[in-house]
Amino acid sequence: MKELVESGHRVVEVNVEDLPLHCPPGKQVGFNGHPRVFLSIEQKGEIVCPYCGTLYRLKEGLRAREH
């Protein structure tokens, strides 16, 4: 995962290895004070966390493996 900031919003670039995707990512359990939620990024290539507003984008050129 690669973290960026665009227009004042947190954007995280996701690799296929990061799937299944969840927010907060990795071991950041206390990140933004919300519970871990799994996010389905495979179909559209990006998704916004409903709790904290972080935008997750599948890295350009990558295709998610089917689960």
MOWOHU-V65566 format. One line per field, one symbol per residue. burial: # if it has 24 or more other ideal C-beta (glycine too) atoms within 12 Angstrom, else .. A space follows every 50 residues. Layout:
BEGIN
burial = ???
END
This chain:
BEGIN
burial = #........#####...##.#####.............#.#....##.#. .#.######....#...
END
